[in-house]
Amino acid sequence: MSDLTIGLLGALLATNQPLAVSNLVQQQTGVSVAIVNPNDPTEQELRKLMEDDDAALAEVDGWIQTNDALVAKGAGETKEALNQRIHTRLDTVRNNYADFLRRHPDSSRGFMAYGSFLDDIGDEEAGKAQFENASQLDPKNPAAWNNLANYYGENGPLTNAFTDYARAIELDPTEPVYYQNLATTVYLYRKSAREFYGINEQQVFDKALELYRKAIQLDPENFELATDYAESYYGIRPLRTNDALVAWTNALNIAHNGVEREGIFIHLARVKIAALRFDEARVQLDAVTNAIYADVKSRMERNLVERENAATNPIVAMPTNQMPEISTNVSIAPTNVIVPTNSLPMITNGIPALINPPAFSPKIVSVMTNVPPIPPKLLQLQISPPALRPMPEPPSSNAP
């Protein structure tokens, strides 16, 4: 039994358990963990608010789905009537958060919860204000910096996104979501990343891929993360075929079912066609039997024949969609690396685009964890969080 395990058992017997556990983890790991006391009345009230928040969003989602089904049959509410009902339901939650924060203006977790709710209902500007409040009240809360970075990644300036994700990582280097989000932002906004980090495009790819790998090391069973990482290779020229095949193979190893596995076979075939490994690509395509992939498989088989003919018969004209540059990447191909994250745009130059591939889409993740560890080094933030903002007046009950 490790010293940390023994210490945790002892801490659980302490009078002040949350403080004892937090202190022990900091002593053993160097990470300062804020443990929430579930018996604290304020925390219990906030927890109830968050549960009501989730219930309201689920209820609204149910209303929308039910009404869409009714409208398809010629019935259902008008959009105006449904919107009014939704606004009324969500305003109740908004008012409850506003009331809680007026009575508990020092609750960083309260501002985080309120900001997440506002993000969920599409009020991103108001959500950002709450995350700023949370980051000022608790600057060691990595979730606040992650969620601010999410905002800047979508709305700019991107320099703030790069900086705030880095701060979240420094505060909690064990959270894979932060590496995943920064990797996605670096990959998708390569020009800005080149300028911010002072590196070239290939180095930007390397940086994004390394961040993905770090996320995977921390969350090795995350299938979506693994497939997103593998898809990122489609955007790199020259194509790093060995690395791409390793990434897709690692994703295959953690697929949950036959549908996911066959989707991976499609991607493996795609890369092997590009690498002129036609026999292996054919084996992969033969393993795809699910009807949902029938169209994709048919297109890939036609492409395989075209590429094979072009490679064996130089007189045959190459398809207009030219073959990409290919790097076998032998010297740097990872061996047993499962790598992760956000779904990236398909590149059609040289590798046939897939129609209706498995749904792997880029995802920036908001978090509600309140675990503030190692005090951050001073970072040169592009902007500073503004002064704590006053709570907005709650909307009137008859707001549209």
ChimeraX attribute file (.defattr): number of C-alpha atoms within 10 A of each C-alpha:
attribute: neighborCount
match mode: 1-to-1
recipient: residues
	/A:1	5
	/A:2	7
	/A:3	9
	/A:4	14
	/A:5	11
	/A:6	10
	/A:7	15
	/A:8	18
	/A:9	12
	/A:10	14
	/A:11	19
	/A:12	13
	/A:13	10
	/A:14	13
	/A:15	9
	/A:16	11
	/A:17	16
	/A:18	17
	/A:19	16
	/A:20	18
	/A:21	21
	/A:22	19
	/A:23	18
	/A:24	19
	/A:25	19
	/A:26	15
	/A:27	12
	/A:28	12
	/A:29	11
	/A:30	13
	/A:31	21
	/A:32	21
	/A:33	22
	/A:34	20
	/A:35	16
	/A:36	14
	/A:37	14
	/A:38	11
	/A:39	8
	/A:40	10
	/A:41	10
	/A:42	16
	/A:43	16
	/A:44	13
	/A:45	13
	/A:46	21
	/A:47	16
	/A:48	12
	/A:49	20
	/A:50	19
	/A:51	11
	/A:52	15
	/A:53	23
	/A:54	14
	/A:55	13
	/A:56	17
	/A:57	18
	/A:58	12
	/A:59	13
	/A:60	18
	/A:61	13
	/A:62	12
	/A:63	15
	/A:64	17
	/A:65	11
	/A:66	13
	/A:67	18
	/A:68	15
	/A:69	13
	/A:70	13
	/A:71	13
	/A:72	9
	/A:73	9
	/A:74	9
	/A:75	11
	/A:76	15
	/A:77	15
	/A:78	11
	/A:79	11
	/A:80	10
	/A:81	11
	/A:82	16
	/A:83	15
	/A:84	14
	/A:85	15
	/A:86	19
	/A:87	15
	/A:88	18
	/A:89	16
	/A:90	18
	/A:91	18
	/A:92	17
	/A:93	21
	/A:94	19
	/A:95	17
	/A:96	18
	/A:97	24
	/A:98	20
	/A:99	15
	/A:100	19
	/A:101	19
	/A:102	13
	/A:103	11
	/A:104	13
	/A:105	17
	/A:106	15
	/A:107	20
	/A:108	24
	/A:109	24
	/A:110	27
	/A:111	28
	/A:112	28
	/A:113	24
	/A:114	29
	/A:115	27
	/A:116	25
	/A:117	23
	/A:118	20
	/A:119	18
	/A:120	15
	/A:121	11
	/A:122	11
	/A:123	13
	/A:124	18
	/A:125	13
	/A:126	16
	/A:127	25
	/A:128	23
	/A:129	23
	/A:130	27
	/A:131	28
	/A:132	26
	/A:133	27
	/A:134	28
	/A:135	25
	/A:136	19
	/A:137	17
	/A:138	17
	/A:139	20
	/A:140	26
	/A:141	28
	/A:142	31
	/A:143	31
	/A:144	34
	/A:145	28
	/A:146	29
	/A:147	30
	/A:148	25
	/A:149	32
	/A:150	25
	/A:151	23
	/A:152	18
	/A:153	25
	/A:154	13
	/A:155	12
	/A:156	12
	/A:157	15
	/A:158	22
	/A:159	19
	/A:160	22
	/A:161	28
	/A:162	25
	/A:163	21
	/A:164	28
	/A:165	29
	/A:166	22
	/A:167	28
	/A:168	28
	/A:169	22
	/A:170	19
	/A:171	25
	/A:172	24
	/A:173	19
	/A:174	17
	/A:175	19
	/A:176	23
	/A:177	26
	/A:178	30
	/A:179	27
	/A:180	30
	/A:181	29
	/A:182	28
	/A:183	29
	/A:184	26
	/A:185	25
	/A:186	26
	/A:187	23
	/A:188	20
	/A:189	13
	/A:190	19
	/A:191	14
	/A:192	18
	/A:193	24
	/A:194	17
	/A:195	12
	/A:196	14
	/A:197	14
	/A:198	11
	/A:199	13
	/A:200	14
	/A:201	17
	/A:202	14
	/A:203	15
	/A:204	22
	/A:205	23
	/A:206	14
	/A:207	19
	/A:208	27
	/A:209	24
	/A:210	17
	/A:211	25
	/A:212	30
	/A:213	26
	/A:214	23
	/A:215	29
	/A:216	25
	/A:217	16
	/A:218	15
	/A:219	19
	/A:220	20
	/A:221	18
	/A:222	18
	/A:223	24
	/A:224	21
	/A:225	29
	/A:226	33
	/A:227	32
	/A:228	28
	/A:229	34
	/A:230	30
	/A:231	23
	/A:232	26
	/A:233	23
	/A:234	23
	/A:235	17
	/A:236	16
	/A:237	15
	/A:238	15
	/A:239	22
	/A:240	21
	/A:241	21
	/A:242	21
	/A:243	22
	/A:244	26
	/A:245	21
	/A:246	20
	/A:247	29
	/A:248	23
	/A:249	23
	/A:250	24
	/A:251	29
	/A:252	22
	/A:253	14
	/A:254	18
	/A:255	21
	/A:256	12
	/A:257	9
	/A:258	12
	/A:259	17
	/A:260	17
	/A:261	19
	/A:262	22
	/A:263	21
	/A:264	25
	/A:265	22
	/A:266	24
	/A:267	25
	/A:268	22
	/A:269	26
	/A:270	25
	/A:271	23
	/A:272	22
	/A:273	25
	/A:274	21
	/A:275	20
	/A:276	16
	/A:277	15
	/A:278	19
	/A:279	13
	/A:280	14
	/A:281	24
	/A:282	17
	/A:283	12
	/A:284	19
	/A:285	22
	/A:286	14
	/A:287	12
	/A:288	21
	/A:289	13
	/A:290	12
	/A:291	10
	/A:292	15
	/A:293	18
	/A:294	12
	/A:295	14
	/A:296	19
	/A:297	23
	/A:298	12
	/A:299	14
	/A:300	24
	/A:301	19
	/A:302	11
	/A:303	17
	/A:304	25
	/A:305	14
	/A:306	15
	/A:307	21
	/A:308	16
	/A:309	15
	/A:310	15
	/A:311	14
	/A:312	9
	/A:313	11
	/A:314	9
	/A:315	9
	/A:316	12
	/A:317	10
	/A:318	15
	/A:319	12
	/A:320	8
	/A:321	11
	/A:322	13
	/A:323	17
	/A:324	16
	/A:325	14
	/A:326	16
	/A:327	14
	/A:328	16
	/A:329	15
	/A:330	11
	/A:331	7
	/A:332	10
	/A:333	17
	/A:334	16
	/A:335	11
	/A:336	10
	/A:337	19
	/A:338	31
	/A:339	32
	/A:340	36
	/A:341	35
	/A:342	28
	/A:343	21
	/A:344	22
	/A:345	16
	/A:346	15
	/A:347	16
	/A:348	14
	/A:349	15
	/A:350	16
	/A:351	20
	/A:352	20
	/A:353	17
	/A:354	18
	/A:355	11
	/A:356	10
	/A:357	15
	/A:358	18
	/A:359	12
	/A:360	19
	/A:361	16
	/A:362	19
	/A:363	17
	/A:364	23
	/A:365	13
	/A:366	20
	/A:367	17
	/A:368	16
	/A:369	14
	/A:370	19
	/A:371	19
	/A:372	22
	/A:373	24
	/A:374	17
	/A:375	16
	/A:376	17
	/A:377	9
	/A:378	7
	/A:379	11
	/A:380	11
	/A:381	14
	/A:382	14
	/A:383	10
	/A:384	10
	/A:385	16
	/A:386	11
	/A:387	9
	/A:388	15
	/A:389	10
	/A:390	12
	/A:391	15
	/A:392	9
	/A:393	9
	/A:394	14
	/A:395	13
	/A:396	10
	/A:397	12
	/A:398	9
	/A:399	9
	/A:400	13
